Amino acid sequence: MADPRLDPPRSMPTYAVRAPLVHWLGEQAEEARGVLGRYRVLDVGCGAKPYEPLFAPHATSYVGVDPVDNPRAELKGPVEALPVDDGTFDIVLCNQVLEHCDDPAKAVSELHRATAPGGRVLASTHGVMAYHPSPTDYWRWTHAGLEKLFRDNGAWASVRVTPASGTTACLGMLLSMYFDLMFRRVGLGVFARPLVAAVNTVAGAIDGRSARLREPGPGTLFANFHVVAEVAR
Ligand SMILES: C[S@@+](CC[C@H](N)C(=O)[O-])C[C@H]1O[C@@H](n2cnc3c(N)ncnc32)[C@H](O)[C@@H]1O
């Protein structure tokens, strides 16, 4: 069965995180091929490597690393001490990992060290999310805090942080997660799905009408952020 993270249904409570993430990574995989040619990928905190199919057609190698015993990972180690040589990967992925690591500053400097000249880190992490240990869960960011984390921990040529989805989508996600939990508690999980799909549809439509809900500014709330951090050639 296809991994639902590659085609998240609107009935997924974390649709506001998952749908933009797969869309963004697909675009980045294509765009990087145009700029870098065929590239070497390191997937940090790879888990089940759900996004490998997006990058594999453009990659000469795709290496996963995880700190826990993981049959999908070729290498074992934490993001704070990557078991790779300096500058050996053109694309370094770090999706939904930074919130789980002990030391985000050391993690970002390691992501920089592993990236080849001209290469880029593609990272994503949460603004707002329920506690979800994997195996730990320590951190959340604002767009400004996440940009500072990257700029302070590597001589990047550029750092770009963008919200994955809007403020209404974030509120809708929290409501959806609550609906899903409550319905499942009483054994009626299947009935939460249409409700969650409706919430996600309405939330996306509201955000679509207002740049103030989609772009960072006072009063906004974002479920997830996407980071592109480039290393100079
Ligand atoms: C939420 S999962 C994300 C997995 C995958 N990147 C994805 O997008 O589906 C978090 C992953 O981070 C890994 N992880 C936790 N702490 C880590 C650390 N200090 N360094 C690297 N990976 C870590 C976990 O083992 C797990 O594979």
The ligand as a MOL file (V3000), in Angstrom:
LIG
                    3D

  0  0  0     0  0            999 V3000
M  V30 BEGIN CTAB
M  V30 COUNTS 27 29 0 0 0
M  V30 BEGIN ATOM
M  V30 1 C 8.5950 12.1630 13.2630 0
M  V30 2 S 9.8400 11.0590 12.7300 0 CHG=1
M  V30 3 C 10.1890 11.7000 11.1020 0
M  V30 4 C 10.7360 10.6410 10.1880 0
M  V30 5 C 10.9260 11.0820 8.7190 0
M  V30 6 N 11.9580 12.0850 8.6070 0
M  V30 7 C 9.6250 11.5810 8.1330 0
M  V30 8 O 9.5710 12.7390 7.6990 0
M  V30 9 O 8.6690 10.7880 8.1010 0 CHG=-1
M  V30 10 C 11.2400 11.5840 13.6740 0
M  V30 11 C 12.5330 10.8590 13.3150 0
M  V30 12 O 13.6240 11.5390 13.9570 0
M  V30 13 C 14.4760 10.5800 14.4920 0
M  V30 14 N 15.2410 11.2190 15.5570 0
M  V30 15 C 14.8990 11.4380 16.8420 0
M  V30 16 N 15.9100 12.0550 17.4920 0
M  V30 17 C 16.9020 12.2310 16.5870 0
M  V30 18 C 18.2140 12.7830 16.6350 0
M  V30 19 N 18.7270 13.3020 17.7680 0
M  V30 20 N 18.9690 12.7560 15.5080 0
M  V30 21 C 18.4660 12.2670 14.3500 0
M  V30 22 N 17.2440 11.7340 14.2390 0
M  V30 23 C 16.4680 11.7160 15.3410 0
M  V30 24 C 13.5790 9.4580 14.9430 0
M  V30 25 O 14.2750 8.2460 15.1230 0
M  V30 26 C 12.5810 9.4190 13.7770 0
M  V30 27 O 13.0560 8.6090 12.7280 0
M  V30 END ATOM
M  V30 BEGIN BOND
M  V30 1 1 1 2
M  V30 2 1 2 3
M  V30 3 1 2 10
M  V30 4 1 3 4
M  V30 5 1 4 5
M  V30 6 1 5 6
M  V30 7 1 5 7
M  V30 8 2 7 8
M  V30 9 1 7 9
M  V30 10 1 10 11
M  V30 11 1 11 12
M  V30 12 1 11 26
M  V30 13 1 12 13
M  V30 14 1 13 14
M  V30 15 1 13 24
M  V30 16 1 14 15
M  V30 17 1 14 23
M  V30 18 2 15 16
M  V30 19 1 16 17
M  V30 20 1 17 18
M  V30 21 2 17 23
M  V30 22 1 18 19
M  V30 23 2 18 20
M  V30 24 1 20 21
M  V30 25 2 21 22
M  V30 26 1 22 23
M  V30 27 1 24 25
M  V30 28 1 24 26
M  V30 29 1 26 27
M  V30 END BOND
M  V30 END CTAB
M  END
